[in-house]
Amino acid sequence: MASIRIAFTGDLGFAIVDPEVRSVFEQAVARLRTVISHVEAAYPAVGNTEGLLDTLVALETDRVGLKAMTAEQGIELDGWIGSILERTWTGDQFTAAIMERKRIANLTADFMRDFDFLLTPATASAAFPIDTYGPDKIAEQILPPSSWVPFSALANFTGLPAASVPIGYTQDGRPIGLQIMGRHLDDKGVLSLCAIVEKLFAQDRRSTPSV
C-alpha cells in the first residue's frame, strides 16, 4: 500500500465534533503517516447533510407499518425516530432529497478519483446513554439527535464501502473509532487498510483506560 493516496478530514467541513474524538482522530492520522507517505487533508465539499439524512430515512421507512406496529404493541417512539414518524412529508421534499443524494454521490465519486481512501472519525461523539437517540450536546453545542453520525451518513448516501476501526478511548474509557471509506467496490482495499490500522493500534486496544 506504499503508493496509495489517502485523504482525511475531522469534520467534512460542517460537522460539530467532540474535542476528544477529534484529538484521538488527529493522533491516529499522524501515526498512519509513519507507514504511508501520502496522507493529505482534503474532503468532498458535500455541505451539511443533516436535513438530507432525516428526509431519506423518512422516504425509505415504512412509516405506516411502523406506526401500526407501535400502536398494536403499545410502544411510543420519541426522539429522532419519533420526529420522523410525526412530521408531515411531501413528494417534493422526497424528490429534492433524491436529487441531492445524486449530487453528493457524483461529487464524492469525482473526489475519489484523486484518492484511494477517505478517513474520518467514525462518529462525531463517543458513546451516549443507551436510552437516548443521541447525545444532548456535542462540543458544548445543542444539536439534533442525528448529528453524531455525519460520517457514516456519507458512506450510506454514496454506497461506497466503509468500515470502522478502534483507535483509542476518551478519558472516561469510551471507545473512539476511525472510519475508512474506499472507492466504488473496493471492499478488499478498505479491509486491507483496516488491517494496517489495527496493527498500528494493537497496543492501544490492550490498554483500556480505567474508569
MDTraj code that builds the backbone (N, CA, C; nanometers):
import mdtraj as md
import numpy as np

residues = "MET ALA SER ILE ARG ILE ALA PHE THR GLY ASP LEU GLY PHE ALA ILE VAL ASP PRO GLU VAL ARG SER VAL PHE GLU GLN ALA VAL ALA ARG LEU ARG THR VAL ILE SER HIS VAL GLU ALA ALA TYR PRO ALA VAL GLY ASN THR GLU GLY LEU LEU ASP THR LEU VAL ALA LEU GLU THR ASP ARG VAL GLY LEU LYS ALA MET THR ALA GLU GLN GLY ILE GLU LEU ASP GLY TRP ILE GLY SER ILE LEU GLU ARG THR TRP THR GLY ASP GLN PHE THR ALA ALA ILE MET GLU ARG LYS ARG ILE ALA ASN LEU THR ALA ASP PHE MET ARG ASP PHE ASP PHE LEU LEU THR PRO ALA THR ALA SER ALA ALA PHE PRO ILE ASP THR TYR GLY PRO ASP LYS ILE ALA GLU GLN ILE LEU PRO PRO SER SER TRP VAL PRO PHE SER ALA LEU ALA ASN PHE THR GLY LEU PRO ALA ALA SER VAL PRO ILE GLY TYR THR GLN ASP GLY ARG PRO ILE GLY LEU GLN ILE MET GLY ARG HIS LEU ASP ASP LYS GLY VAL LEU SER LEU CYS ALA ILE VAL GLU LYS LEU PHE ALA GLN ASP ARG ARG SER THR PRO SER VAL".split()
xyz = np.array([
    [0.0817, -0.1213, 0.0000],
    [0.0000, 0.0000, 0.0000],
    [0.0851, 0.1263, 0.0000],
    [0.2121, 0.1146, -0.0341],
    [0.3018, 0.2295, -0.0250],
    [0.2619, 0.3438, -0.1181],
    [0.1989, 0.3137, -0.2314],
    [0.1689, 0.4172, -0.3297],
    [0.0274, 0.4729, -0.3189],
    [-0.0483, 0.4329, -0.2189],
    [-0.1868, 0.4788, -0.2097],
    [-0.1937, 0.6244, -0.1661],
    [-0.3037, 0.6888, -0.2030],
    [-0.3298, 0.8282, -0.1649],
    [-0.4499, 0.8305, -0.0704],
    [-0.4293, 0.8912, 0.0448],
    [-0.5339, 0.8952, 0.1473],
    [-0.5699, 1.0389, 0.1788],
    [-0.6990, 1.0680, 0.1800],
    [-0.7496, 1.1978, 0.2248],
    [-0.8063, 1.1808, 0.3654],
    [-0.8004, 1.2865, 0.4441],
    [-0.8601, 1.2795, 0.5771],
    [-0.9257, 1.4118, 0.6131],
    [-1.0298, 1.4036, 0.6943],
    [-1.0972, 1.5221, 0.7448],
    [-1.1603, 1.4893, 0.8794],
    [-1.1497, 1.5828, 0.9712],
    [-1.2091, 1.5624, 1.1033],
    [-1.3518, 1.6075, 1.1125],
    [-1.4040, 1.6749, 1.0061],
    [-1.5407, 1.7269, 1.0177],
    [-1.6178, 1.7392, 0.8860],
    [-1.5597, 1.7018, 0.7734],
    [-1.6228, 1.7158, 0.6421],
    [-1.6622, 1.8604, 0.6114],
    [-1.6032, 1.9540, 0.6864],
    [-1.6310, 2.0944, 0.6614],
    [-1.7545, 2.1485, 0.7295],
    [-1.8321, 2.0630, 0.7986],
    [-1.9545, 2.1131, 0.8614],
    [-1.9879, 2.0484, 0.9954],
    [-1.9400, 1.9296, 1.0225],
    [-1.9819, 1.8560, 1.1414],
    [-1.9218, 1.9157, 1.2686],
    [-1.9998, 1.9177, 1.3749],
    [-1.9508, 1.9529, 1.5079],
    [-1.9008, 1.8239, 1.5725],
    [-1.7745, 1.8226, 1.6116],
    [-1.7107, 1.7001, 1.6601],
    [-1.6579, 1.7213, 1.8014],
    [-1.6792, 1.6227, 1.8856],
    [-1.6297, 1.6274, 2.0228],
    [-1.4771, 1.6453, 2.0228],
    [-1.4248, 1.7369, 2.1050],
    [-1.2796, 1.7628, 2.1049],
    [-1.1945, 1.6386, 2.1305],
    [-1.2387, 1.5495, 2.2204],
    [-1.1616, 1.4280, 2.2461],
    [-1.1590, 1.3373, 2.1235],
    [-1.2724, 1.3253, 2.0568],
    [-1.2800, 1.2443, 1.9359],
    [-1.1868, 1.3002, 1.8294],
    [-1.1915, 1.4314, 1.8102],
    [-1.1067, 1.4947, 1.7094],
    [-0.9588, 1.4769, 1.7425],
    [-0.9224, 1.4918, 1.8687],
    [-0.7827, 1.4792, 1.9087],
    [-0.7303, 1.3384, 1.8837],
    [-0.8077, 1.2360, 1.9218],
    [-0.7652, 1.0976, 1.9004],
    [-0.7566, 1.0681, 1.7509],
    [-0.8517, 1.1210, 1.6725],
    [-0.8500, 1.1022, 1.5280],
    [-0.7237, 1.1631, 1.4672],
    [-0.6888, 1.2853, 1.5069],
    [-0.5701, 1.3520, 1.4528],
    [-0.4432, 1.2769, 1.4905],
    [-0.4393, 1.2222, 1.6120],
    [-0.3234, 1.1414, 1.6518],
    [-0.3130, 1.0148, 1.5667],
    [-0.4280, 0.9573, 1.5336],
    [-0.4288, 0.8369, 1.4514],
    [-0.3772, 0.8661, 1.3107],
    [-0.4182, 0.9798, 1.2544],
    [-0.3697, 1.0191, 1.1218],
    [-0.2184, 1.0378, 1.1244],
    [-0.1693, 1.1022, 1.2304],
    [-0.0252, 1.1239, 1.2424],
    [0.0500, 0.9904, 1.2494],
    [-0.0056, 0.8931, 1.3196],
    [0.0594, 0.7631, 1.3290],
    [0.0550, 0.6909, 1.1947],
    [-0.0567, 0.7032, 1.1230],
    [-0.0674, 0.6384, 0.9924],
    [0.0346, 0.6948, 0.8943],
    [0.0679, 0.8222, 0.9109],
    [0.1669, 0.8855, 0.8225],
    [0.3058, 0.8259, 0.8394],
    [0.3293, 0.7528, 0.9474],
    [0.4605, 0.6913, 0.9672],
    [0.4792, 0.5689, 0.8776],
    [0.3683, 0.5158, 0.8223],
    [0.3796, 0.3980, 0.7367],
    [0.3268, 0.4209, 0.5953],
    [0.2526, 0.5282, 0.5751],
    [0.2000, 0.5624, 0.4420],
    [0.2368, 0.7071, 0.4128],
    [0.3033, 0.7310, 0.3025],
    [0.3620, 0.8624, 0.2756],
    [0.2612, 0.9681, 0.2347],
    [0.1622, 0.9316, 0.1530],
    [0.0712, 1.0348, 0.1015],
    [-0.0607, 1.0325, 0.1785],
    [-0.0680, 1.1153, 0.2819],
    [-0.1893, 1.1325, 0.3612],
    [-0.2165, 1.2822, 0.3665],
    [-0.3249, 1.3257, 0.3052],
    [-0.3487, 1.4679, 0.2795],
    [-0.4835, 1.5130, 0.3363],
    [-0.4862, 1.6324, 0.3952],
    [-0.6114, 1.6905, 0.4440],
    [-0.6963, 1.7346, 0.3250],
    [-0.8089, 1.6681, 0.3042],
    [-0.8990, 1.7004, 0.1926],
    [-1.0302, 1.6269, 0.2138],
    [-1.1363, 1.6799, 0.1533],
    [-1.2663, 1.6135, 0.1644],
    [-1.3581, 1.6614, 0.0530],
    [-1.4576, 1.5805, 0.0157],
    [-1.5556, 1.6247, -0.0838],
    [-1.6469, 1.7301, -0.0212],
    [-1.6611, 1.8426, -0.0859],
    [-1.7379, 1.9541, -0.0286],
    [-1.8877, 1.9324, -0.0493],
    [-1.9416, 1.8347, 0.0229],
    [-2.0827, 1.7995, 0.0049],
    [-2.1765, 1.8955, 0.0767],
    [-2.1261, 1.9686, 0.1764],
    [-2.2113, 2.0570, 0.2546],
    [-2.2806, 1.9814, 0.3664],
    [-2.3575, 2.0536, 0.4467],
    [-2.4255, 1.9951, 0.5620],
    [-2.5369, 1.9003, 0.5158],
    [-2.5285, 1.7744, 0.5569],
    [-2.6243, 1.6730, 0.5123],
    [-2.7265, 1.6364, 0.6200],
    [-2.7332, 1.7135, 0.7274],
    [-2.8210, 1.6791, 0.8394],
    [-2.9665, 1.6627, 0.7961],
    [-3.0209, 1.7625, 0.7272],
    [-3.1604, 1.7542, 0.6843],
    [-3.1843, 1.6438, 0.5841],
    [-3.0867, 1.6186, 0.4991],
    [-3.0992, 1.5141, 0.3976],
    [-3.1140, 1.3776, 0.4625],
    [-3.0373, 1.3527, 0.5675],
    [-3.0455, 1.2234, 0.6361],
    [-3.1866, 1.1995, 0.6868],
    [-3.2462, 1.2985, 0.7510],
    [-3.3818, 1.2834, 0.8035],
    [-3.4810, 1.2507, 0.6922],
    [-3.4713, 1.3235, 0.5811],
    [-3.5680, 1.3053, 0.4729],
    [-3.5542, 1.1683, 0.4073],
    [-3.4318, 1.1239, 0.3849],
    [-3.4117, 0.9932, 0.3223],
    [-3.4543, 0.8787, 0.4139],
    [-3.4327, 0.8950, 0.5448],
    [-3.4795, 0.7924, 0.6385],
    [-3.6319, 0.7856, 0.6340],
    [-3.6974, 0.9012, 0.6288],
    [-3.8434, 0.9034, 0.6188],
    [-3.8900, 0.8387, 0.4888],
    [-3.8206, 0.8691, 0.3795],
    [-3.8569, 0.8147, 0.2489],
    [-3.8454, 0.6637, 0.2456],
    [-3.7415, 0.6094, 0.3070],
    [-3.7119, 0.4671, 0.2958],
    [-3.7643, 0.3845, 0.4137],
    [-3.8456, 0.4467, 0.4989],
    [-3.9038, 0.3779, 0.6140],
    [-4.0518, 0.3498, 0.5878],
    [-4.0983, 0.2333, 0.6245],
    [-4.2410, 0.2026, 0.6185],
    [-4.3083, 0.2723, 0.7352],
    [-4.3341, 0.4006, 0.7199],
    [-4.3875, 0.4798, 0.8301],
    [-4.5261, 0.4329, 0.8719],
    [-4.6108, 0.3984, 0.7757],
    [-4.7449, 0.3496, 0.8079],
    [-4.7359, 0.2190, 0.8864],
    [-4.6524, 0.1274, 0.8382],
    [-4.6366, -0.0001, 0.9059],
    [-4.5768, 0.0146, 1.0450],
    [-4.4795, 0.1042, 1.0586],
    [-4.4156, 0.1251, 1.1886],
    [-4.5129, 0.1867, 1.2883],
    [-4.5933, 0.2806, 1.2418],
    [-4.6948, 0.3401, 1.3296],
    [-4.7949, 0.2344, 1.3749],
    [-4.8376, 0.1479, 1.2820],
    [-4.9334, 0.0430, 1.3162],
    [-4.8740, -0.0545, 1.4170],
    [-4.7465, -0.0904, 1.3989],
    [-4.6812, -0.1842, 1.4890],
    [-4.6685, -0.1264, 1.6296],
    [-4.6268, -0.0006, 1.6378],
    [-4.6108, 0.0611, 1.7704],
    [-4.7448, 0.0761, 1.8405],
    [-4.8506, 0.1069, 1.7631],
    [-4.9839, 0.1196, 1.8232],
    [-5.0322, -0.0158, 1.8740],
    [-5.0084, -0.1210, 1.7967],
    [-5.0512, -0.2554, 1.8351],
    [-4.9805, -0.3039, 1.9600],
    [-4.8516, -0.2702, 1.9726],
    [-4.7736, -0.3178, 2.0860],
    [-4.7688, -0.2176, 2.2017],
    [-4.8361, -0.1051, 2.1861],
    [-4.8396, -0.0054, 2.2928],
    [-4.7067, 0.0626, 2.3167],
    [-4.6293, 0.0795, 2.2100],
    [-4.4974, 0.1424, 2.2199],
    [-4.5069, 0.2859, 2.1684],
    [-4.4413, 0.3774, 2.2372],
    [-4.4364, 0.5156, 2.1915],
    [-4.2928, 0.5502, 2.1526],
    [-4.2734, 0.5834, 2.0266],
    [-4.1408, 0.6217, 1.9797],
    [-4.1252, 0.7719, 1.9890],
    [-4.0182, 0.8143, 2.0569],
    [-3.9920, 0.9575, 2.0665],
    [-3.8549, 0.9864, 2.0070],
    [-3.7966, 1.0980, 2.0404],
    [-3.6647, 1.1326, 1.9902],
    [-3.6620, 1.1459, 1.8389],
    [-3.5483, 1.1080, 1.7797],
    [-3.5275, 1.1268, 1.6357],
    [-3.6255, 1.0452, 1.5526],
    [-3.6390, 0.9164, 1.5826],
    [-3.7311, 0.8309, 1.5071],
    [-3.8744, 0.8799, 1.5236],
    [-3.9103, 0.9178, 1.6452],
    [-4.0443, 0.9689, 1.6691],
    [-4.0746, 1.0925, 1.5870],
    [-3.9764, 1.1813, 1.5760],
    [-3.9981, 1.3046, 1.4998],
    [-4.0165, 1.2753, 1.3510],
    [-3.9477, 1.1740, 1.3005],
    [-3.9618, 1.1362, 1.1588],
    [-4.1006, 1.0788, 1.1317],
    [-4.1541, 1.0050, 1.2283],
    [-4.2883, 0.9500, 1.2124],
    [-4.3955, 1.0584, 1.2237],
    [-4.3726, 1.1556, 1.3081],
    [-4.4741, 1.2569, 1.3350],
    [-4.4796, 1.3659, 1.2289],
    [-4.3675, 1.3944, 1.1665],
    [-4.3638, 1.5050, 1.0701],
    [-4.4424, 1.4722, 0.9439],
    [-4.4945, 1.5774, 0.8808],
    [-4.5641, 1.5618, 0.7534],
    [-4.4649, 1.5854, 0.6406],
    [-4.4547, 1.4900, 0.5493],
    [-4.3591, 1.4983, 0.4391],
    [-4.4334, 1.5138, 0.3071],
    [-4.3715, 1.5811, 0.2127],
    [-4.4329, 1.5994, 0.0813],
    [-4.3522, 1.5269, -0.0256],
    [-4.4183, 1.5026, -0.1386],
    [-4.3491, 1.4411, -0.2510],
    [-4.2351, 1.5270, -0.2995],
    [-4.2519, 1.6591, -0.2950],
    [-4.1452, 1.7494, -0.3388],
    [-4.0220, 1.7372, -0.2494],
    [-4.0443, 1.7200, -0.1196],
    [-3.9310, 1.7014, -0.0288],
    [-3.8547, 1.5740, -0.0630],
    [-3.9279, 1.4679, -0.0888],
    [-3.8627, 1.3409, -0.1220],
    [-3.7899, 1.3496, -0.2556],
    [-3.8504, 1.4157, -0.3541],
    [-3.7850, 1.4313, -0.4838],
    [-3.6565, 1.5117, -0.4703],
    [-3.6635, 1.6219, -0.3929],
    [-3.5452, 1.7055, -0.3717],
    [-3.4347, 1.6265, -0.3020],
    [-3.4739, 1.5398, -0.2068],
    [-3.3748, 1.4591, -0.1357],
    [-3.3070, 1.3594, -0.2296],
    [-3.3832, 1.3003, -0.3197],
    [-3.3253, 1.2064, -0.4158],
    [-3.2250, 1.2772, -0.5062],
    [-3.2597, 1.3970, -0.5525],
    [-3.1684, 1.4728, -0.6374],
    [-3.0433, 1.5150, -0.5605],
    [-3.0620, 1.5530, -0.4337],
    [-2.9472, 1.5927, -0.3517],
    [-2.8546, 1.4737, -0.3274],
    [-2.9132, 1.3579, -0.3060],
    [-2.8317, 1.2380, -0.2869],
    [-2.7495, 1.2092, -0.4118],
    [-2.8076, 1.2265, -0.5284],
    [-2.7332, 1.2055, -0.6527],
    [-2.6193, 1.3058, -0.6651],
    [-2.6461, 1.4310, -0.6257],
    [-2.5408, 1.5336, -0.6331],
    [-2.4227, 1.4940, -0.5437],
    [-2.4530, 1.4497, -0.4224],
    [-2.3487, 1.4111, -0.3280],
    [-2.2718, 1.2901, -0.3790],
    [-2.3439, 1.1927, -0.4343],
    [-2.2779, 1.0720, -0.4868],
    [-2.1847, 1.1066, -0.6019],
    [-2.2293, 1.1931, -0.6920],
    [-2.1460, 1.2309, -0.8064],
    [-2.0247, 1.3129, -0.7619],
    [-2.0456, 1.4058, -0.6700],
    [-1.9351, 1.4894, -0.6212],
    [-1.8307, 1.4035, -0.5502],
    [-1.8774, 1.3092, -0.4688],
    [-1.7845, 1.2221, -0.3962],
    [-1.7098, 1.1297, -0.4917],
    [-1.7791, 1.0812, -0.5948],
    [-1.7131, 0.9959, -0.6948],
    [-1.6011, 1.0720, -0.7649],
    [-1.6258, 1.1983, -0.7990],
    [-1.5213, 1.2817, -0.8601],
    [-1.4026, 1.2975, -0.7649],
    [-1.4331, 1.3209, -0.6376],
    [-1.3286, 1.3381, -0.5369],
    [-1.2435, 1.2125, -0.5242],
    [-1.3084, 1.0960, -0.5239],
    [-1.2369, 0.9708, -0.5030],
    [-1.1540, 0.9287, -0.6240],
    [-1.1651, 0.9982, -0.7343],
    [-1.0746, 0.9704, -0.8465],
    [-0.9306, 1.0089, -0.8110],
    [-0.9156, 1.1034, -0.7173],
    [-0.7825, 1.1501, -0.6776],
    [-0.7303, 1.0814, -0.5523],
    [-0.8169, 1.0052, -0.4852],
    [-0.7762, 0.9403, -0.3604],
    [-0.8270, 0.7962, -0.3569],
    [-0.7512, 0.7122, -0.2904],
    [-0.7929, 0.5735, -0.2731],
    [-0.8852, 0.5569, -0.1530],
    [-0.8631, 0.6404, -0.0500],
    [-0.9413, 0.6286, 0.0729],
    [-0.9691, 0.7661, 0.1317],
    [-1.0792, 0.7752, 0.2058],
    [-1.1118, 0.8941, 0.2836],
    [-1.1263, 0.8520, 0.4293],
    [-1.0496, 0.9158, 0.5178],
    [-1.0545, 0.8861, 0.6602],
    [-1.1309, 0.9950, 0.7339],
    [-1.2180, 0.9538, 0.8253],
    [-1.2896, 1.0463, 0.9135],
    [-1.3015, 0.9792, 1.0499],
    [-1.3431, 1.0543, 1.1522],
    [-1.3851, 0.9846, 1.2736],
    [-1.5028, 0.8923, 1.2395],
    [-1.5219, 0.7878, 1.3170],
    [-1.6376, 0.7006, 1.2935],
    [-1.7670, 0.7721, 1.3304],
    [-1.7634, 0.8464, 1.4395],
    [-1.8790, 0.9235, 1.4856],
    [-1.8302, 1.0575, 1.5386],
    [-1.9218, 1.1517, 1.5518],
    [-1.8851, 1.2856, 1.5986],
    [-1.8736, 1.2939, 1.7496],
    [-1.9219, 1.1923, 1.8188],
    [-1.9117, 1.1883, 1.9648],
    [-1.8872, 1.0447, 2.0072],
    [-1.8413, 1.0295, 2.1292],
    [-1.8279, 0.8945, 2.1842],
    [-1.9657, 0.8457, 2.2295],
    [-1.9709, 0.7265, 2.2873],
    [-2.0978, 0.6654, 2.3264],
    [-2.1766, 0.7548, 2.4218],
    [-2.3090, 0.7475, 2.4085],
    [-2.4009, 0.8255, 2.4921],
    [-2.4975, 0.7293, 2.5596],
    [-2.5796, 0.7742, 2.6554],
    [-2.6692, 0.6823, 2.7274],
    [-2.7552, 0.5987, 2.6333],
    [-2.7708, 0.4708, 2.6657],
    [-2.8382, 0.3763, 2.5769],
    [-2.9860, 0.4085, 2.5576],
    [-3.0465, 0.4809, 2.6517],
    [-3.1889, 0.5105, 2.6419],
    [-3.2168, 0.6429, 2.5710],
    [-3.1185, 0.6937, 2.4968],
    [-3.1367, 0.8177, 2.4213],
    [-3.1071, 0.7921, 2.2740],
    [-3.1513, 0.8863, 2.1867],
    [-3.1301, 0.8726, 2.0428],
    [-3.0036, 0.9443, 1.9953],
    [-2.9364, 1.0108, 2.0866],
    [-2.8151, 1.0836, 2.0527],
    [-2.7698, 1.1635, 2.1730],
    [-2.6491, 1.2155, 2.1706],
    [-2.6010, 1.2965, 2.2833],
    [-2.6777, 1.4277, 2.2935],
    [-2.6928, 1.4778, 2.4147],
    [-2.7602, 1.6069, 2.4354],
    [-2.6817, 1.7200, 2.3710],
    [-2.5484, 1.7109, 2.3820],
    [-2.4608, 1.8140, 2.3274],
    [-2.3385, 1.7488, 2.2647],
    [-2.2814, 1.8165, 2.1670],
    [-2.1512, 1.7794, 2.1135],
    [-2.0663, 1.9055, 2.1151],
    [-1.9502, 1.8991, 2.1761],
    [-1.8620, 2.0160, 2.1889],
    [-1.9378, 2.1343, 2.2486],
    [-2.0205, 2.1044, 2.3502],
    [-2.0986, 2.2044, 2.4244],
    [-2.2053, 2.2729, 2.3404],
    [-2.2377, 2.2183, 2.2264],
    [-2.3433, 2.2747, 2.1418],
    [-2.4640, 2.1813, 2.1392],
    [-2.5836, 2.2366, 2.1569],
    [-2.7060, 2.1593, 2.1476],
    [-2.7376, 2.1375, 2.0000],
    [-2.7503, 2.0104, 1.9600],
    [-2.7660, 1.9748, 1.8193],
    [-2.8788, 1.8736, 1.8026],
    [-2.9287, 1.8544, 1.6790],
    [-3.0289, 1.7498, 1.6536],
    [-2.9743, 1.6125, 1.6900],
    [-3.0615, 1.5176, 1.7265],
    [-3.0164, 1.3859, 1.7737],
    [-2.9279, 1.3101, 1.6757],
    [-2.9467, 1.3306, 1.5457],
    [-2.8695, 1.2541, 1.4475],
    [-2.7358, 1.3186, 1.4121],
    [-2.6976, 1.4246, 1.4833],
    [-2.5742, 1.4956, 1.4495],
    [-2.4478, 1.4159, 1.4798],
    [-2.4617, 1.3037, 1.5494],
    [-2.3422, 1.2240, 1.5831],
    [-2.3016, 1.1304, 1.4702],
    [-2.3802, 1.1216, 1.3590],
    [-2.3474, 1.0265, 1.2524],
    [-2.3244, 1.0921, 1.1148],
    [-2.2555, 1.2050, 1.1062],
    [-2.2381, 1.2670, 0.9740],
    [-2.1472, 1.1884, 0.8816],
    [-2.0565, 1.1101, 0.9375],
    [-1.9554, 1.0424, 0.8560],
    [-2.0093, 0.9121, 0.7946],
    [-2.0767, 0.8318, 0.8747],
    [-2.1373, 0.7106, 0.8194],
    [-2.2495, 0.7465, 0.7225],
    [-2.3142, 0.8605, 0.7437],
    [-2.4193, 0.9047, 0.6512],
    [-2.3630, 0.9234, 0.5108],
    [-2.2427, 0.9796, 0.4997],
    [-2.1821, 0.9995, 0.3679],
    [-2.1614, 0.8661, 0.2973],
    [-2.1154, 0.7658, 0.3701],
    [-2.0969, 0.6336, 0.3108],
    [-2.2308, 0.5764, 0.2648],
    [-2.3354, 0.5979, 0.3438],
    [-2.4675, 0.5481, 0.3070],
    [-2.5232, 0.6210, 0.1855],
    [-2.5056, 0.7524, 0.1799],
    [-2.5563, 0.8298, 0.0665],
    [-2.4907, 0.7863, -0.0643],
    [-2.3625, 0.7547, -0.0586],
    [-2.2865, 0.7262, -0.1799],
    [-2.2794, 0.5783, -0.2144],
    [-2.3043, 0.4915, -0.1171],
    [-2.2915, 0.3484, -0.1397],
    [-2.1480, 0.3003, -0.1470],
    [-2.0526, 0.3841, -0.1029],
    [-1.9124, 0.3443, -0.1050],
    [-1.8811, 0.2550, 0.0145],
    [-1.7876, 0.1599, -0.0019],
    [-1.7544, 0.0702, 0.1083],
    [-1.6863, 0.1467, 0.2219],
    [-1.7225, 0.1124, 0.3442],
    [-1.6642, 0.1804, 0.4600],
    [-1.6611, 0.0852, 0.5786],
    [-1.5656, 0.1078, 0.6670],
    [-1.5537, 0.0267, 0.7879],
    [-1.4994, 0.1141, 0.8995],
    [-1.5258, 0.0740, 1.0220],
    [-1.4784, 0.1470, 1.1390],
    [-1.3792, 0.0621, 1.2168],
    [-1.2692, 0.1246, 1.2582],
    [-1.1636, 0.0556, 1.3320],
    [-1.1366, 0.1316, 1.4622],
    [-1.1262, 0.0633, 1.5761],
    [-1.0973, 0.1325, 1.7022],
    [-0.9560, 0.1901, 1.7040],
    [-0.9439, 0.3138, 1.7534],
    [-0.8126, 0.3797, 1.7559],
    [-0.7785, 0.4400, 1.8913],
    [-0.8699, 0.4340, 1.9877],
    [-0.8389, 0.4926, 2.1175],
    [-0.9618, 0.5048, 2.2046],
    [-0.9469, 0.5830, 2.3123],
    [-1.0540, 0.5972, 2.4100],
    [-1.0618, 0.7407, 2.4600],
    [-1.1794, 0.7767, 2.5087],
    [-1.1929, 0.9029, 2.5810],
    [-1.1303, 0.8854, 2.7191],
    [-1.1178, 0.9946, 2.7920],
    [-1.0589, 0.9866, 2.9255],
    [-1.1405, 0.8971, 3.0186],
    [-1.2717, 0.8862, 2.9942],
    [-1.3551, 0.8021, 3.0810],
    [-1.3763, 0.6622, 3.0243],
    [-1.2966, 0.6237, 2.9210],
    [-1.2954, 0.4855, 2.8762],
    [-1.3889, 0.4485, 2.7636],
    [-1.4541, 0.5450, 2.6989],
    [-1.5427, 0.5133, 2.5862],
    [-1.4614, 0.5033, 2.4569],
    [-1.4863, 0.4012, 2.3757],
    [-1.4043, 0.3805, 2.2553],
    [-1.4274, 0.4870, 2.1485],
    [-1.3224, 0.5142, 2.0721],
    [-1.3270, 0.6077, 1.9597],
    [-1.2806, 0.5323, 1.8356],
    [-1.3523, 0.5518, 1.7253],
    [-1.3210, 0.4789, 1.6038],
    [-1.2787, 0.5676, 1.4882],
    [-1.2104, 0.5060, 1.3935],
    [-1.1700, 0.5685, 1.2676],
    [-1.2528, 0.5059, 1.1556],
    [-1.3192, 0.5892, 1.0734],
    [-1.3897, 0.5359, 0.9576],
    [-1.3001, 0.5432, 0.8345],
    [-1.2934, 0.4315, 0.7634],
    [-1.2182, 0.4225, 0.6385],
    [-1.3184, 0.4005, 0.5256],
    [-1.3244, 0.4935, 0.4322],
    [-1.4141, 0.4816, 0.3179],
    [-1.3299, 0.4686, 0.1923],
    [-1.3653, 0.3729, 0.1057],
    [-1.2866, 0.3473, -0.0141],
    [-1.3611, 0.3775, -0.1419],
    [-1.2973, 0.3473, -0.2514],
    [-1.3575, 0.3677, -0.3823],
    [-1.4680, 0.2654, -0.4085],
    [-1.5458, 0.2913, -0.5111],
    [-1.6565, 0.2050, -0.5501],
    [-1.6102, 0.0594, -0.5663],
    [-1.6741, -0.0308, -0.4914],
    [-1.6495, -0.1751, -0.4950],
    [-1.5134, -0.2179, -0.4402],
    [-1.4374, -0.1257, -0.3813],
    [-1.3053, -0.1638, -0.3296],
    [-1.3151, -0.2083, -0.1834],
    [-1.4030, -0.3025, -0.1567],
    [-1.4162, -0.3561, -0.0208],
    [-1.2851, -0.4179, 0.0274],
    [-1.2154, -0.4875, -0.0628],
    [-1.0891, -0.5518, -0.0262],
    [-0.9857, -0.4484, 0.0162],
    [-0.9800, -0.3356, -0.0547],
    [-0.8862, -0.2308, -0.0183],
    [-0.9172, -0.1720, 0.1178],
    [-1.0455, -0.1514, 0.1476],
    [-1.0857, -0.0995, 0.2783],
    [-1.0436, -0.1957, 0.3883],
    [-1.0670, -0.3241, 0.3676],
    [-1.0295, -0.4230, 0.4693],
    [-0.8775, -0.4310, 0.4866],
    [-0.8041, -0.4129, 0.3775],
    [-0.6576, -0.4160, 0.3864],
    [-0.6061, -0.2988, 0.4694],
    [-0.6627, -0.1795, 0.4464],
    [-0.6199, -0.0637, 0.5253],
    [-0.6644, -0.0790, 0.6703],
    [-0.7810, -0.1389, 0.6933],
    [-0.8251, -0.1669, 0.8304],
    [-0.7218, -0.2535, 0.9032],
    [-0.6683, -0.3523, 0.8322],
    [-0.5698, -0.4419, 0.8931],
    [-0.4441, -0.3658, 0.9333],
    [-0.4021, -0.2701, 0.8493],
    [-0.2848, -0.1889, 0.8809],
    [-0.3109, -0.1055, 1.0059],
    [-0.4284, -0.0428, 1.0113],
    [-0.4626, 0.0419, 1.1268],
    [-0.4737, -0.0436, 1.2530],
    [-0.5351, -0.1591, 1.2421],
    [-0.5470, -0.2467, 1.3592],
    [-0.4101, -0.2847, 1.4141],
    [-0.3158, -0.3107, 1.3246],
    [-0.1807, -0.3461, 1.3688],
    [-0.1133, -0.2270, 1.4372],
    [-0.1339, -0.1068, 1.3824],
    [-0.0740, 0.0132, 1.4411],
    [-0.1270, 0.0410, 1.5814],
    [-0.2541, 0.0038, 1.6046],
    [-0.3183, 0.0381, 1.7313],
    [-0.3441, -0.0837, 1.8191],
    [-0.2729, -0.1931, 1.7941],
    [-0.2930, -0.3151, 1.8723],
    [-0.2671, -0.2910, 2.0209],
    [-0.1610, -0.2207, 2.0530],
    [-0.1278, -0.1946, 2.1928],
    [-0.2330, -0.1075, 2.2590],
    [-0.2857, -0.0103, 2.1867],
    [-0.3857, 0.0803, 2.2410],
    [-0.5114, 0.0029, 2.2821],
    [-0.5500, -0.0991, 2.2045],
    [-0.6692, -0.1763, 2.2381],
    [-0.6476, -0.2613, 2.3628],
    [-0.5228, -0.2891, 2.3957],
    [-0.4942, -0.3673, 2.5163],
    [-0.4795, -0.2782, 2.6388],
    [-0.4879, -0.1471, 2.6173],
    [-0.4634, -0.0516, 2.7278],
    [-0.5862, 0.0358, 2.7506],
    [-0.7009, -0.0270, 2.7750],
    [-0.8241, 0.0477, 2.8002],
    [-0.8086, 0.1284, 2.9283],
    [-0.8415, 0.2595, 2.9255],
    [-0.8321, 0.3389, 3.0474],
    [-0.9221, 0.2848, 3.1566],
    [-0.8773, 0.2919, 3.2820],
    [-0.9609, 0.2504, 3.3937],
    [-1.0580, 0.3630, 3.4264],
    [-1.1797, 0.3290, 3.4641],
    [-1.2812, 0.4294, 3.4954],
    [-1.3392, 0.4042, 3.6332],
])
top = md.Topology()
chain = top.add_chain()
for i, resn in enumerate(residues, 1):
    res = top.add_residue(resn, chain, resSeq=i)
    for name in ("N", "CA", "C"):
        top.add_atom(name, md.element.get_by_symbol(name[0]), res)
traj = md.Trajectory(xyz[None], top)
